[in-house]
Amino acid sequence: MFSVPGPITNADIICDHGALKMPLAESAANLVVALTQKQYEALAAAYGAAESPLRKLTPCQPCQLEAQLLGLRRQRERDAINAVDSTTLPSGGGVDGDAEERCGTRGRRRQQRRRLHPLA
């Protein structure tokens, strides 16, 4: 005896905007099977359908834009952190005073303190 799989749904591959989820855009051809209208109707009659059939596999434009903006924001944050992070030493540098002097962290720390406390 076969089990009943339940109603047909695309919820796993469709975003809130009704288009293909971003991470699946490249591999969508491996995840879905194209059906004719007649095949879909037969499956929907046998198992039910939670929503209308998916007509095309296009990536979601709003989700793509959101992903691009998030990537840009992350890069700006990385750049800002690197600009003020005085604990980063050059590759192969030690932690002794000479190494700090070579990479200029003492001077940067003093400058940062002066910006925060003009009398320091």
TIVO-2410 file (N, C-alpha, C; in nm, 3 decimals):
# residues 120
REC num residu      c1      c2      c3 atome chaine
REC   1      M   0.085  -0.118   0.000     N      A
REC   1      M   0.000   0.000   0.000    CA      A
REC   1      M   0.090   0.125   0.000     C      A
REC   2      F   0.054   0.224  -0.077     N      A
REC   2      F   0.129   0.348  -0.087    CA      A
REC   2      F   0.078   0.449   0.014     C      A
REC   3      S   0.166   0.536   0.058     N      A
REC   3      S   0.123   0.643   0.148    CA      A
REC   3      S   0.071   0.761   0.066     C      A
REC   4      V  -0.008   0.842   0.128     N      A
REC   4      V  -0.063   0.960   0.062    CA      A
REC   4      V   0.030   1.078   0.094     C      A
REC   5      P   0.091   1.138  -0.008     N      A
REC   5      P   0.189   1.243   0.017    CA      A
REC   5      P   0.130   1.377   0.063     C      A
REC   6      G   0.002   1.397   0.047     N      A
REC   6      G  -0.060   1.523   0.085    CA      A
REC   6      G  -0.073   1.616  -0.034     C      A
REC   7      P  -0.128   1.734  -0.011     N      A
REC   7      P  -0.153   1.826  -0.122    CA      A
REC   7      P  -0.024   1.877  -0.187     C      A
REC   8      I  -0.033   1.910  -0.314     N      A
REC   8      I   0.078   1.966  -0.390    CA      A
REC   8      I   0.104   2.108  -0.338     C      A
REC   9      T   0.229   2.137  -0.308     N      A
REC   9      T   0.265   2.271  -0.262    CA      A
REC   9      T   0.404   2.308  -0.312     C      A
REC  10      N   0.423   2.436  -0.335     N      A
REC  10      N   0.553   2.490  -0.376    CA      A
REC  10      N   0.613   2.575  -0.265     C      A
REC  11      A   0.561   2.563  -0.144     N      A
REC  11      A   0.602   2.650  -0.033    CA      A
REC  11      A   0.752   2.641  -0.004     C      A
REC  12      D   0.814   2.529  -0.031     N      A
REC  12      D   0.956   2.513  -0.003    CA      A
REC  12      D   1.047   2.589  -0.101     C      A
REC  13      I   0.995   2.622  -0.217     N      A
REC  13      I   1.081   2.687  -0.317    CA      A
REC  13      I   1.035   2.827  -0.356     C      A
REC  14      I   0.923   2.873  -0.301     N      A
REC  14      I   0.868   3.004  -0.336    CA      A
REC  14      I   0.884   3.101  -0.219     C      A
REC  15      C   0.930   3.224  -0.248     N      A
REC  15      C   0.947   3.325  -0.144    CA      A
REC  15      C   0.813   3.391  -0.114     C      A
REC  16      D   0.814   3.486  -0.023     N      A
REC  16      D   0.692   3.557   0.015    CA      A
REC  16      D   0.634   3.640  -0.099     C      A
REC  17      H   0.717   3.673  -0.198     N      A
REC  17      H   0.670   3.753  -0.312    CA      A
REC  17      H   0.607   3.667  -0.421     C      A
REC  18      G   0.614   3.535  -0.405     N      A
REC  18      G   0.554   3.445  -0.503    CA      A
REC  18      G   0.647   3.401  -0.615     C      A
REC  19      A   0.774   3.432  -0.603     N      A
REC  19      A   0.872   3.392  -0.704    CA      A
REC  19      A   0.971   3.292  -0.642     C      A
REC  20      L   1.063   3.244  -0.723     N      A
REC  20      L   1.161   3.145  -0.679    CA      A
REC  20      L   1.255   3.203  -0.573     C      A
REC  21      K   1.277   3.128  -0.466     N      A
REC  21      K   1.368   3.174  -0.361    CA      A
REC  21      K   1.508   3.190  -0.417     C      A
REC  22      M   1.580   3.289  -0.365     N      A
REC  22      M   1.714   3.322  -0.414    CA      A
REC  22      M   1.814   3.206  -0.413     C      A
REC  23      P   1.832   3.134  -0.303     N      A
REC  23      P   1.935   3.031  -0.304    CA      A
REC  23      P   1.907   2.918  -0.403     C      A
REC  24      L   1.783   2.907  -0.448     N      A
REC  24      L   1.747   2.797  -0.537    CA      A
REC  24      L   1.755   2.832  -0.684     C      A
REC  25      A   1.781   2.957  -0.715     N      A
REC  25      A   1.777   3.003  -0.854    CA      A
REC  25      A   1.870   2.923  -0.945     C      A
REC  26      E   1.990   2.891  -0.896     N      A
REC  26      E   2.086   2.818  -0.980    CA      A
REC  26      E   2.053   2.670  -0.994     C      A
REC  27      S   1.991   2.612  -0.893     N      A
REC  27      S   1.966   2.468  -0.895    CA      A
REC  27      S   1.820   2.431  -0.916     C      A
REC  28      A   1.738   2.524  -0.957     N      A
REC  28      A   1.594   2.499  -0.972    CA      A
REC  28      A   1.565   2.386  -1.070     C      A
REC  29      A   1.642   2.378  -1.176     N      A
REC  29      A   1.617   2.274  -1.277    CA      A
REC  29      A   1.634   2.133  -1.219     C      A
REC  30      N   1.715   2.120  -1.116     N      A
REC  30      N   1.735   1.989  -1.052    CA      A
REC  30      N   1.630   1.960  -0.945     C      A
REC  31      L   1.551   2.060  -0.906     N      A
REC  31      L   1.459   2.044  -0.795    CA      A
REC  31      L   1.314   2.024  -0.837     C      A
REC  32      V   1.280   2.064  -0.955     N      A
REC  32      V   1.140   2.059  -0.999    CA      A
REC  32      V   1.127   1.976  -1.126     C      A
REC  33      V   1.005   1.931  -1.149     N      A
REC  33      V   0.974   1.853  -1.268    CA      A
REC  33      V   0.860   1.925  -1.341     C      A
REC  34      A   0.878   1.950  -1.469     N      A
REC  34      A   0.775   2.015  -1.547    CA      A
REC  34      A   0.661   1.917  -1.574     C      A
REC  35      L   0.539   1.965  -1.556     N      A
REC  35      L   0.420   1.885  -1.583    CA      A
REC  35      L   0.331   1.958  -1.682     C      A
REC  36      T   0.258   1.882  -1.759     N      A
REC  36      T   0.157   1.943  -1.844    CA      A
REC  36      T   0.039   1.981  -1.756     C      A
REC  37      Q  -0.049   2.064  -1.807     N      A
REC  37      Q  -0.168   2.103  -1.732    CA      A
REC  37      Q  -0.252   1.980  -1.696     C      A
REC  38      K  -0.262   1.888  -1.789     N      A
REC  38      K  -0.341   1.766  -1.768    CA      A
REC  38      K  -0.279   1.681  -1.655     C      A
REC  39      Q  -0.146   1.668  -1.654     N      A
REC  39      Q  -0.078   1.591  -1.548    CA      A
REC  39      Q  -0.100   1.657  -1.411     C      A
REC  40      Y  -0.086   1.790  -1.410     N      A
REC  40      Y  -0.105   1.862  -1.284    CA      A
REC  40      Y  -0.246   1.843  -1.231     C      A
REC  41      E  -0.344   1.856  -1.318     N      A
REC  41      E  -0.484   1.841  -1.277    CA      A
REC  41      E  -0.511   1.701  -1.224     C      A
REC  42      A  -0.448   1.600  -1.283     N      A
REC  42      A  -0.467   1.462  -1.236    CA      A
REC  42      A  -0.407   1.445  -1.096     C      A
REC  43      L  -0.288   1.499  -1.074     N      A
REC  43      L  -0.226   1.491  -0.941    CA      A
REC  43      L  -0.305   1.571  -0.838     C      A
REC  44      A  -0.351   1.690  -0.878     N      A
REC  44      A  -0.429   1.774  -0.786    CA      A
REC  44      A  -0.561   1.706  -0.750     C      A
REC  45      A  -0.622   1.637  -0.845     N      A
REC  45      A  -0.747   1.566  -0.818    CA      A
REC  45      A  -0.722   1.449  -0.721     C      A
REC  46      A  -0.609   1.382  -0.737     N      A
REC  46      A  -0.579   1.266  -0.653    CA      A
REC  46      A  -0.533   1.306  -0.513     C      A
REC  47      Y  -0.451   1.412  -0.500     N      A
REC  47      Y  -0.390   1.446  -0.372    CA      A
REC  47      Y  -0.429   1.582  -0.318     C      A
REC  48      G  -0.490   1.665  -0.399     N      A
REC  48      G  -0.522   1.801  -0.358    CA      A
REC  48      G  -0.410   1.896  -0.395     C      A
REC  49      A  -0.441   2.023  -0.396     N      A
REC  49      A  -0.341   2.126  -0.429    CA      A
REC  49      A  -0.358   2.243  -0.334     C      A
REC  50      A  -0.248   2.281  -0.269     N      A
REC  50      A  -0.251   2.391  -0.174    CA      A
REC  50      A  -0.251   2.527  -0.244     C      A
REC  51      E  -0.203   2.531  -0.365     N      A
REC  51      E  -0.199   2.657  -0.441    CA      A
REC  51      E  -0.197   2.626  -0.590     C      A
REC  52      S  -0.203   2.732  -0.668     N      A
REC  52      S  -0.201   2.713  -0.814    CA      A
REC  52      S  -0.063   2.667  -0.858     C      A
REC  53      P  -0.053   2.606  -0.976     N      A
REC  53      P   0.078   2.556  -1.021    CA      A
REC  53      P   0.176   2.669  -1.049     C      A
REC  54      L   0.301   2.637  -1.035     N      A
REC  54      L   0.409   2.731  -1.065    CA      A
REC  54      L   0.426   2.734  -1.217     C      A
REC  55      R   0.417   2.852  -1.274     N      A
REC  55      R   0.421   2.865  -1.420    CA      A
REC  55      R   0.562   2.884  -1.476     C      A
REC  56      K   0.647   2.956  -1.403     N      A
REC  56      K   0.783   2.980  -1.452    CA      A
REC  56      K   0.880   2.989  -1.335     C      A
REC  57      L   1.004   2.957  -1.362     N      A
REC  57      L   1.108   2.957  -1.259    CA      A
REC  57      L   1.194   3.082  -1.272     C      A
REC  58      T   1.142   3.194  -1.229     N      A
REC  58      T   1.219   3.318  -1.233    CA      A
REC  58      T   1.258   3.357  -1.091     C      A
REC  59      P   1.383   3.394  -1.072     N      A
REC  59      P   1.425   3.439  -0.939    CA      A
REC  59      P   1.350   3.565  -0.899     C      A
REC  60      C   1.329   3.582  -0.771     N      A
REC  60      C   1.255   3.696  -0.717    CA      A
REC  60      C   1.341   3.822  -0.726     C      A
REC  61      Q   1.293   3.922  -0.797     N      A
REC  61      Q   1.366   4.049  -0.812    CA      A
REC  61      Q   1.379   4.123  -0.679     C      A
REC  62      P   1.271   4.138  -0.599     N      A
REC  62      P   1.287   4.206  -0.470    CA      A
REC  62      P   1.386   4.134  -0.378     C      A
REC  63      C   1.385   4.002  -0.378     N      A
REC  63      C   1.479   3.926  -0.295    CA      A
REC  63      C   1.622   3.943  -0.346     C      A
REC  64      Q   1.641   3.949  -0.478     N      A
REC  64      Q   1.774   3.971  -0.535    CA      A
REC  64      Q   1.828   4.107  -0.492     C      A
REC  65      L   1.743   4.210  -0.501     N      A
REC  65      L   1.784   4.344  -0.461    CA      A
REC  65      L   1.818   4.347  -0.312     C      A
REC  66      E   1.735   4.284  -0.232     N      A
REC  66      E   1.760   4.278  -0.088    CA      A
REC  66      E   1.893   4.208  -0.058     C      A
REC  67      A   1.923   4.101  -0.128     N      A
REC  67      A   2.049   4.029  -0.108    CA      A
REC  67      A   2.168   4.116  -0.149     C      A
REC  68      Q   2.156   4.191  -0.258     N      A
REC  68      Q   2.264   4.279  -0.302    CA      A
REC  68      Q   2.287   4.391  -0.200     C      A
REC  69      L   2.178   4.450  -0.151     N      A
REC  69      L   2.191   4.558  -0.053    CA      A
REC  69      L   2.253   4.505   0.077     C      A
REC  70      L   2.215   4.385   0.117     N      A
REC  70      L   2.273   4.325   0.237    CA      A
REC  70      L   2.422   4.301   0.218     C      A
REC  71      G   2.462   4.254   0.101     N      A
REC  71      G   2.604   4.233   0.073    CA      A
REC  71      G   2.683   4.362   0.079     C      A
REC  72      L   2.627   4.470   0.023     N      A
REC  72      L   2.693   4.600   0.028    CA      A
REC  72      L   2.704   4.651   0.171     C      A
REC  73      R   2.598   4.633   0.248     N      A
REC  73      R   2.600   4.677   0.388    CA      A
REC  73      R   2.705   4.600   0.467     C      A
REC  74      R   2.714   4.470   0.446     N      A
REC  74      R   2.814   4.391   0.516    CA      A
REC  74      R   2.955   4.435   0.480     C      A
REC  75      Q   2.977   4.468   0.352     N      A
REC  75      Q   3.110   4.513   0.310    CA      A
REC  75      Q   3.143   4.647   0.374     C      A
REC  76      R   3.048   4.741   0.379     N      A
REC  76      R   3.071   4.871   0.444    CA      A
REC  76      R   3.104   4.852   0.592     C      A
REC  77      E   3.031   4.761   0.657     N      A
REC  77      E   3.058   4.735   0.799    CA      A
REC  77      E   3.197   4.675   0.819     C      A
REC  78      R   3.236   4.581   0.732     N      A
REC  78      R   3.371   4.523   0.739    CA      A
REC  78      R   3.477   4.631   0.722     C      A
REC  79      D   3.455   4.718   0.623     N      A
REC  79      D   3.551   4.826   0.598    CA      A
REC  79      D   3.560   4.920   0.717     C      A
REC  80      A   3.446   4.953   0.778     N      A
REC  80      A   3.445   5.044   0.893    CA      A
REC  80      A   3.516   4.980   1.012     C      A
REC  81      I   3.493   4.853   1.034     N      A
REC  81      I   3.559   4.784   1.145    CA      A
REC  81      I   3.709   4.777   1.121     C      A
REC  82      N   3.750   4.745   1.000     N      A
REC  82      N   3.893   4.738   0.969    CA      A
REC  82      N   3.961   4.875   0.982     C      A
REC  83      A   3.887   4.982   0.954     N      A
REC  83      A   3.945   5.116   0.962    CA      A
REC  83      A   3.974   5.156   1.106     C      A
REC  84      V   3.897   5.108   1.202     N      A
REC  84      V   3.917   5.147   1.342    CA      A
REC  84      V   3.976   5.036   1.427     C      A
REC  85      D   3.989   4.917   1.372     N      A
REC  85      D   4.041   4.805   1.448    CA      A
REC  85      D   4.192   4.816   1.460     C      A
REC  86      S   4.239   4.847   1.579     N      A
REC  86      S   4.383   4.865   1.598    CA      A
REC  86      S   4.451   4.739   1.647     C      A
REC  87      T   4.380   4.629   1.657     N      A
REC  87      T   4.441   4.505   1.704    CA      A
REC  87      T   4.493   4.419   1.591     C      A
REC  88      T   4.466   4.456   1.468     N      A
REC  88      T   4.512   4.378   1.354    CA      A
REC  88      T   4.659   4.407   1.328     C      A
REC  89      L   4.739   4.302   1.331     N      A
REC  89      L   4.881   4.316   1.305    CA      A
REC  89      L   4.912   4.266   1.165     C      A
REC  90      P   5.018   4.315   1.104     N      A
REC  90      P   5.055   4.264   0.974    CA      A
REC  90      P   5.088   4.115   0.982     C      A
REC  91      S   5.079   4.047   0.874     N      A
REC  91      S   5.106   3.904   0.870    CA      A
REC  91      S   5.247   3.875   0.920     C      A
REC  92      G   5.258   3.783   1.016     N      A
REC  92      G   5.388   3.743   1.070    CA      A
REC  92      G   5.437   3.833   1.180     C      A
REC  93      G   5.365   3.940   1.214     N      A
REC  93      G   5.408   4.031   1.319    CA      A
REC  93      G   5.386   3.971   1.457     C      A
REC  94      G   5.474   4.005   1.550     N      A
REC  94      G   5.462   3.958   1.687    CA      A
REC  94      G   5.375   4.051   1.769     C      A
REC  95      V   5.374   4.029   1.899     N      A
REC  95      V   5.293   4.110   1.988    CA      A
REC  95      V   5.382   4.202   2.072     C      A
REC  96      D   5.512   4.199   2.051     N      A
REC  96      D   5.602   4.282   2.132    CA      A
REC  96      D   5.592   4.429   2.093     C      A
REC  97      G   5.656   4.514   2.169     N      A
REC  97      G   5.649   4.657   2.147    CA      A
REC  97      G   5.700   4.700   2.010     C      A
REC  98      D   5.808   4.636   1.962     N      A
REC  98      D   5.863   4.672   1.832    CA      A
REC  98      D   5.763   4.645   1.720     C      A
REC  99      A   5.693   4.533   1.731     N      A
REC  99      A   5.595   4.500   1.627    CA      A
REC  99      A   5.481   4.602   1.628     C      A
REC 100      E   5.437   4.642   1.747     N      A
REC 100      E   5.332   4.743   1.755    CA      A
REC 100      E   5.380   4.874   1.693     C      A
REC 101      E   5.503   4.908   1.720     N      A
REC 101      E   5.557   5.032   1.666    CA      A
REC 101      E   5.565   5.027   1.514     C      A
REC 102      R   5.608   4.910   1.460     N      A
REC 102      R   5.618   4.897   1.315    CA      A
REC 102      R   5.483   4.912   1.247     C      A
REC 103      C   5.378   4.859   1.307     N      A
REC 103      C   5.248   4.867   1.240    CA      A
REC 103      C   5.171   4.991   1.282     C      A
REC 104      G   5.224   5.069   1.375     N      A
REC 104      G   5.164   5.197   1.407    CA      A
REC 104      G   5.042   5.191   1.496     C      A
REC 105      T   5.021   5.082   1.568     N      A
REC 105      T   4.900   5.074   1.649    CA      A
REC 105      T   4.905   5.168   1.767     C      A
REC 106      R   5.023   5.192   1.824     N      A
REC 106      R   5.030   5.285   1.938    CA      A
REC 106      R   4.989   5.426   1.896     C      A
REC 107      G   5.038   5.468   1.782     N      A
REC 107      G   5.002   5.601   1.733    CA      A
REC 107      G   4.854   5.613   1.703     C      A
REC 108      R   4.797   5.508   1.644     N      A
REC 108      R   4.654   5.511   1.614    CA      A
REC 108      R   4.572   5.515   1.743     C      A
REC 109      R   4.615   5.440   1.843     N      A
REC 109      R   4.542   5.440   1.970    CA      A
REC 109      R   4.545   5.579   2.033     C      A
REC 110      R   4.661   5.645   2.029     N      A
REC 110      R   4.670   5.780   2.084    CA      A
REC 110      R   4.579   5.875   2.007     C      A
REC 111      Q   4.578   5.862   1.876     N      A
REC 111      Q   4.491   5.949   1.796    CA      A
REC 111      Q   4.345   5.925   1.828     C      A
REC 112      Q   4.306   5.799   1.845     N      A
REC 112      Q   4.168   5.768   1.878    CA      A
REC 112      Q   4.131   5.826   2.014     C      A
REC 113      R   4.222   5.815   2.113     N      A
REC 113      R   4.196   5.870   2.245    CA      A
REC 113      R   4.182   6.020   2.239     C      A
REC 114      R   4.264   6.086   2.157     N      A
REC 114      R   4.255   6.231   2.144    CA      A
REC 114      R   4.122   6.272   2.084     C      A
REC 115      R   4.074   6.195   1.987     N      A
REC 115      R   3.944   6.226   1.928    CA      A
REC 115      R   3.832   6.211   2.031     C      A
REC 116      L   3.842   6.107   2.114     N      A
REC 116      L   3.739   6.084   2.214    CA      A
REC 116      L   3.753   6.180   2.332     C      A
REC 117      H   3.877   6.206   2.375     N      A
REC 117      H   3.904   6.291   2.490    CA      A
REC 117      H   4.009   6.394   2.449     C      A
REC 118      P   3.971   6.514   2.415     N      A
REC 118      P   4.066   6.613   2.366    CA      A
REC 118      P   4.180   6.645   2.463     C      A
REC 119      L   4.162   6.623   2.592     N      A
REC 119      L   4.266   6.655   2.689    CA      A
REC 119      L   4.364   6.540   2.709     C      A
REC 120      A   4.337   6.425   2.656     N      A
REC 120      A   4.423   6.308   2.678    CA      A
REC 120      A   4.549   6.316   2.595     C      A
***
